[in-house]
Amino acid sequence: MTASPVIVSCQDRSAVAQRAAGDLIAHIEGVPAGTAVHIAVTGGGVGIATLAELAKSPRLAEASPGRVHLWFSDERYVDAGSQDRNDIQAAATWGPGFVIPEANIHRVAGADSGLSAEAAATNYETEIGRAKAAFDVVLLGMGPDGHVASLFPGHPGVSDKRTGVIAVHDSPKPPPDRVSFTMPLIRSSDRVWVIASGAEKAPAVKAALSPASTAEDVPASAARGQLESRFYLDTESSSLLD
Ligand SMILES: O=C(O)[C@H](O)[C@@H](O)[C@H](O)[C@H](O)COP(=O)(O)O
């Protein structure tokens, strides 16, 4: 069983990022010191803005950040240093003084590693297993087509039934090669928080919250957590909801 979605209403994109980052920190603060916290983060405009807010907050430094682990729910399978990668864009917002230790930031291998995207996905899945990472929170952006992570509507990856990490090829959004959590892995996490802002997301938000949608047609409609499912929306992205 997964939890029904709750809408967190925000004014605009920066309010979505601030609220989601504040809630992530509140979650970390609520976990007893000494207990690991595993959070899967995301790229995209609002995803990276949320990570920037996280890094800016002085509260994170006081919440035992050494036990916080960050993962990427998807990664663009390009070279390790590429500005197109989610981890590079995230690191640019964090800066060198980021309080979560580098060893706790779990990156997918780059295409220049010599590994196939499949091998990189398998290695990342193994790393998750080794860390016994039951995700506290999976944070997901959402595309105007309703995609989450690199699971696109009508694309084979979205129907993968394994709880793991897969290679995605021929992605409808560039770059074509990606590595992504599967939907069962997303749904195995305690909390799934989707963050979406802007008028171009309004039809996808409506579809993601409609019981008539399927994961294959609207991947975000299946993005639910075991304990909690939240949609952080701004005025524009929620404008088509009843
Ligand atoms: O891998 C990618 O191509 C992006 O990261 C993408 O999946 C993004 O997260 C969503 O499209 C939402 O992006 P915005 O927040 O910029 O709308």
The ligand as an SDF file (V2000), in Angstrom:
LIG
                    3D

 17 16  0  0  0  0  0  0  0  0999 V2000
   16.8860   14.7070  -16.4390 O   0  0  0  0  0  0  0  0  0  0  0  0
   16.2910   15.6770  -16.8870 C   0  0  0  0  0  0  0  0  0  0  0  0
   16.2150   15.9230  -18.0890 O   0  0  0  0  0  0  0  0  0  0  0  0
   15.6440   16.6240  -15.9320 C   0  0  0  0  0  0  0  0  0  0  0  0
   16.2900   16.5500  -14.7230 O   0  0  0  0  0  0  0  0  0  0  0  0
   14.1500   16.4040  -15.8110 C   0  0  0  0  0  0  0  0  0  0  0  0
   13.8120   15.1000  -15.5080 O   0  0  0  0  0  0  0  0  0  0  0  0
   13.5510   17.3920  -14.8350 C   0  0  0  0  0  0  0  0  0  0  0  0
   13.7790   17.0060  -13.5130 O   0  0  0  0  0  0  0  0  0  0  0  0
   12.0820   17.5850  -15.0360 C   0  0  0  0  0  0  0  0  0  0  0  0
   11.8280   17.7460  -16.4060 O   0  0  0  0  0  0  0  0  0  0  0  0
   11.5810   18.7860  -14.2760 C   0  0  0  0  0  0  0  0  0  0  0  0
   12.3660   19.8860  -14.6220 O   0  0  0  0  0  0  0  0  0  0  0  0
   12.0510   21.3820  -14.2380 P   0  0  0  0  0  0  0  0  0  0  0  0
   11.9790   21.4700  -12.7510 O   0  0  0  0  0  0  0  0  0  0  0  0
   13.1890   22.1450  -14.8320 O   0  0  0  0  0  0  0  0  0  0  0  0
   10.7700   21.7120  -14.8810 O   0  0  0  0  0  0  0  0  0  0  0  0
  1  2  2  0
  2  3  1  0
  2  4  1  0
  4  5  1  0
  4  6  1  0
  6  7  1  0
  6  8  1  0
  8  9  1  0
  8 10  1  0
 10 11  1  0
 10 12  1  0
 12 13  1  0
 13 14  1  0
 14 15  2  0
 14 16  1  0
 14 17  1  0
M  END
$$$$
